[in-house]
């Protein structure tokens, strides 16, 4: 839902899809890295 909102917002502002795709990719990558860091063992 957040990604869809970001994509439509940046498409509306710029008229191109690539800005929204880039920002969404960074958001998803950051969420995956944070999730992996939280679930990794402490050793």
C-alpha positions in Angstrom: 0.0 0.0 0.0 2.9 2.4 0.8 4.7 1.5 -2.4 1.6 2.1 -4.5 1.1 5.5 -2.8 4.7 6.4 -3.5 4.6 5.3 -7.1 1.4 7.3 -7.8 2.7 10.4 -6.0 6.0 10.5 -7.9 4.3 9.8 -11.2 1.9 12.6 -10.6 4.7 15.0 -9.6 7.2 14.1 -12.4 5.2 12.5 -15.1 7.6 9.6 -15.2 7.6 6.3 -13.4 11.3 6.0 -12.8 11.6 8.3 -9.8 8.9 6.4 -7.9 10.5 3.1 -8.8 13.9 4.2 -7.5 12.5 5.5 -4.2 10.3 2.4 -3.7 13.3 0.2 -4.4 15.4 2.0 -1.8 12.5 1.7 0.7 12.0 -2.0 0.1 15.7 -2.7 0.3 16.0 -0.8 3.6 13.0 -2.7 5.0 14.5 -6.1 4.1 17.9 -5.2 5.5 16.4 -3.9 8.7 14.3 -7.1 9.0 17.3 -9.3 8.4 19.4 -7.4 11.0 16.7 -7.9 13.6 16.3 -11.6 13.0 20.0 -12.5 12.8 21.6 -14.3 15.8 23.7 -12.1 18.1 26.9 -14.2 17.5 
